[in-house]
Amino acid sequence: MKRTLAAAAVAALALSLTSCSGDDGGSGSSGGAAGDMTGTIRVWTHQNKSFNKSYKALAESYMADHPGVDIQFETFVYDTYIQTLQTSLPAGTEADVLQMFGSWTCSYSSNLSPVPDDVMTMSDAEATYFPGPLGGYQCDDALYGLPQESNVEYGAVLLNTDMAAEAGVGTDGWASFDEFIADAKAMTVTDNGTITRAGYHFTTNDGIAYTFLSLILQNGGSYLADDGSFTFQTPEAQASLELMKRMVDEGITDPTLFGDTANWVGDCYFTELCAMGLVGPWVVPEYASDFPDIAAVTKYVPLPTLDNPTFAADSGWGLTVSGASQQQALAWDFVKYVAAEQDNSLQWNLDTSTLPAMQANTEGAARDRIVSELPHVEPFLDILGNAQYLGSLSDRDRLFYDVIVPAILTVLEGNGSVDDALATIEQQSNAI
């Protein structure tokens, strides 16, 4: 999941939680002309300047078409928002419309409203959105929200084209991991055996987890069994971890020097301590204003794939409606306006520098607009259809950060075997 920019803390949060809106009158009935909707709805989002600005602009446009509607926003710093959802949904004190990260949705589905068929059917949703982002909103064969972004942290890699030119390597991609590793080695700089510039930095928490799960899929395997349990003691998982270990053994990075707490990939790349880095495209606008010279020589290049081009991805941000809302028709009409009308969906992606969830926004004039305004994302537009939703995980963060990453780091740092790591991951993941 992408890092978010936290604004000022929300003071006296407990005092600010009020009951669901809808008691102020207005039928909120659907199916009429543009001005027929009436009433007030509350919308909860996490605090992110570009997200919040775009939502409010779309709300102003919606209210201009519906003079009887009032849309009120409440925003929370990211960690507070998670806690607020956890306490408010069971109590029924949440807002009408809830911004939701797709990977959280199914855990809250008993407190959410399924998408009405007159807003979007499941078959229509599957024809409209990419499978990766849509997967998080599909719970027990029902749809519980509409996605707005594809959240991708694998599939393409940041590349400094000046460093590539100095090393005499290409910038158009690689036919195999052999070629990729050779080019990464050519761009690596060492001093007395210590890596001072990593050729390829993938050993962050998210980088390790997404690489491992994606390589399992690309090797033709699966980490989820038919009964929903985890399975990691497989030939495909073994081949995947061995490839990751090979990258470290070949000397293109050092996980003890390049990780989450030291030389995090965004900092590492934009301070020229890494020639290539594995991180989602959201990182470029975060750093470009402070490092314009590096941004000017930055491009994303698709990673090589194995037998299967599929890779693992989170579902990404979207909108849901509370099951306790007294204004469900109005709430869903606004969600549809924001997330299912192509022009609005595209504008939100452009405003927020996010990858589209909607398939049509990667084609034709919409694609041209994205490439014109966000040129660094172009390689991702061709691979979003290969993104496979991670799956409905009971606790994705614990699986990643408490189970997969520590076990794999023991291998990458030379302190454990592949077989032992896979056994540990399987046992601990099924114990969550």
C-alpha positions, -999 to 999 in steps of 0.1 A, spaced: 0 0 0 13 34 -8 26 57 19 3 86 26 10 121 36 -5 128 70 -19 162 78 -25 176 113 -38 151 139 -75 151 145 -82 164 180 -107 149 203 -117 122 178 -141 105 201 -162 137 205 -164 141 167 -180 108 159 -217 114 155 -245 92 142 -251 86 105 -266 114 85 -300 113 70 -322 127 97 -324 161 82 -350 152 56 -350 144 19 -360 112 3 -328 105 -15 -348 85 -40 -331 73 -72 -340 71 -108 -352 107 -114 -338 136 -133 -306 153 -123 -321 176 -96 -344 150 -80 -319 138 -54 -322 156 -21 -307 153 14 -274 154 32 -246 127 31 -214 126 50 -182 113 34 -152 99 53 -117 98 37 -82 96 49 -61 128 47 -43 132 14 -41 166 -2 -47 155 -38 -73 129 -29 -93 153 -8 -91 182 -33 -103 160 -61 -132 145 -41 -144 180 -30 -142 192 -66 -164 163 -78 -188 169 -49 -191 206 -59 -199 195 -94 -225 169 -82 -242 194 -59 -244 219 -88 -264 193 -107 -284 185 -76 -293 217 -57 -311 198 -30 -280 178 -20 -254 187 6 -222 167 8 -201 170 39 -165 157 42 -146 146 73 -110 135 69 -87 116 92 -50 110 93 -43 76 79 -37 56 112 -66 73 129 -88 65 99 -81 28 103 -89 29 140 -120 50 133 -134 25 108 -127 -4 132 -146 12 161 -174 30 142 -186 4 117 -196 -21 144 -213 7 163 -231 21 133 -218 56 138 -199 59 105 -205 83 76 -227 74 46 -199 71 21 -166 56 32 -134 57 13 -121 22 16 -88 5 6 -100 -25 -14 -80 -50 6 -100 -39 37 -134 -41 22 -144 -77 28 -135 -76 64 -162 -49 68 -187 -62 43 -212 -72 70 -215 -35 79 -216 -22 43 -243 -20 17 -239 -42 -14 -239 -22 -46 -275 -20 -60 -280 -35 -94 -292 -2 -107 -259 13 -98 -238 -15 -112 -242 -52 -116 -213 -76 -110 -211 -85 -147 -210 -48 -156 -183 -42 -130 -162 -70 -144 -165 -55 -178 -157 -20 -165 -128 -24 -141 -95 -43 -141 -96 -76 -121 -69 -64 -97 -86 -34 -82 -121 -49 -85 -111 -81 -66 -110 -63 -32 -146 -52 -35 -160 -87 -44 -170 -105 -13 -189 -138 -13 -201 -132 -48 -214 -97 -40 -201 -63 -49 -195 -39 -20 -179 -8 -36 -165 7 -67 -127 9 -72 -109 41 -83 -73 31 -86 -51 2 -95 -26 -1 -66 5 -16 -82 39 -20 -65 54 -46 -89 55 -50 -126 78 -21 -136 109 -6 -121 123 29 -117 154 34 -139 179 63 -139 186 66 -176 218 86 -171 232 58 -150 221 33 -176 239 52 -203 271 55 -183 270 17 -178 263 10 -214 230 -7 -208 196 -3 -225 164 13 -211 138 -6 -231 134 -37 -209 147 -72 -206 138 -105 -221 149 -125 -190 160 -121 -155 195 -131 -166 196 -99 -187 181 -79 -160 206 -90 -134 235 -84 -158 224 -48 -164 218 -42 -127 253 -55 -119 267 -31 -146 251 -2 -128 262 -12 -93 290 6 -76 311 -9 -48 339 4 -26 362 -21 -9 335 -47 -12 307 -25 1 279 -15 -22 277 23 -24 252 24 -52 227 -5 -56 220 -16 -91 185 -27 -81 168 -20 -48 139 -43 -41 146 -52 -4 120 -30 13 91 -46 31 66 -41 2 93 -49 -24 101 -82 -8 65 -93 -3 52 -83 -37 83 -98 -55 79 -131 -37 41 -134 -43 44 -122 -79 72 -146 -88 52 -175 -73 23 -166 -97 47 -161 -126 63 -195 -119 28 -210 -124 20 -215 -87 -3 -202 -61 1 -192 -25 -36 -198 -16 -50 -233 -16 -86 -241 -26 -97 -242 10 -83 -207 16 -52 -218 35 -17 -206 26 7 -229 8 43 -219 5 62 -252 6 59 -256 -32 84 -259 -61 71 -225 -74 77 -207 -41 112 -223 -38 122 -212 -73 109 -177 -65 129 -173 -33 160 -188 -50 158 -161 -77 155 -134 -51 185 -148 -33 204 -149 -65 199 -112 -70 215 -105 -36 243 -131 -42 251 -115 -76 258 -83 -57 232 -59 -71 219 -49 -36 226 -56 0 196 -60 23 216 -49 53 223 -16 37 192 -10 16 159 -16 33 129 1 48 146 19 77 179 26 59 180 39 24 143 33 17 138 29 -20 124 64 -27 151 81 -7 177 58 -22 167 63 -58 162 101 -57 195 107 -39 213 86 -65 222 57 -42 202 33 -64 202 30 -102 169 11 -102 142 8 -75 110 -12 -70 82 10 -59 48 21 -73 45 51 -96 30 73 -68 66 79 -57 75 101 -86 52 131 -79 61 127 -42 98 134 -49 99 152 -83 95 188 -69 125 183 -45 146 163 -71 137 177 -105 170 168 -121 166 131 -111 129 131 -121 140 144 -156 161 113 -162 137 88 -146 115 63 -165 97 31 -155 107 0 -174 87 -32 -173 103 -60 -153 110 -93 -171 84 -120 -165 86 -158 -162 61 -183 -177 31 -163 -166 30 -125 -168 6 -122 -139 18 -103 -107 3 -98 -73 -14 -64 -64 -35 -48 -38 -69 -36 -47 -65 1 -41 -87 30 -30 -124 32 -38 -157 41 -23 -183 21 -3 -216 29 14 -225 22 50 -252 -4 56 -265 19 83 -269 49 61 -303 65 60 -295 79 25 -283 49 7 -298 58 -27 -282 93 -26 -249 79 -13 -247 53 -41 -257 79 -67 -227 100 -56 -204 70 -56 -215 61 -91 -209 97 -102 -174 97 -89 -162 62 -96 -183 49 -126 -186 79 -149 -155 77 -171 -147 114 -173 -149 118 -135 -130 86 -128 -102 98 -152 -101 132 -136 -97 117 -102 -67 96 -114 -51 127 -130 -57 148 -99 -42 121 -76 -15 107 -99 -30 72 -95 -33 44 -120 -68 38 -134 -91 11 -121 -113 16 -151 -102 -3 -182 -115 24 -206 -91 50 -191 -61 31 -204 -73 34 -240 -77 61 -267 -81 97 -257 -81 89 -220 -48 72 -223 -34 101 -242 -44 125 -214 -28 103 -188 5 99 -207 5 136 -214 1 146 -177 17 117 -160 43 103 -186 61 82 -160 31 58 -157 28 48 -193 45 14 -189 20 5 -162 -10 12 -185 0 -19 -206 3 -43 -177 -27 -34 -154 -46 -63 -169 -19 -87 -155 -24 -75 -120 -40 -103 -99 -57 -93 -66 -38 -106 -36 -68 -124 -23 -90 -119 7 -64 -120 34 -75 -119 71 -46 -96 79 -26 -85 50 -1 -64 70 7 -91 94 12 -116 66 36 -92 48 55 -75 76 54 -101 105 56 -133 85 69 -131 49 95 -103 52 114 -115 83 116 -151 70 128 -140 36 154 -115 50 170 -144 69 176 -160 36 187 -129 17 211 -119 45 226 -154 45 213 -165 79 189 -192 69 179 -217 43 152 -214 16 135 -246 28 133 -234 64 120 -200 54 92 -215 33 82 -238 62 82 -209 86 61 -187 63 35 -215 57 32 -223 93 30 -187 106 7 -175 78 -18 -202 86 -17 -193 123 -28 -157 116 
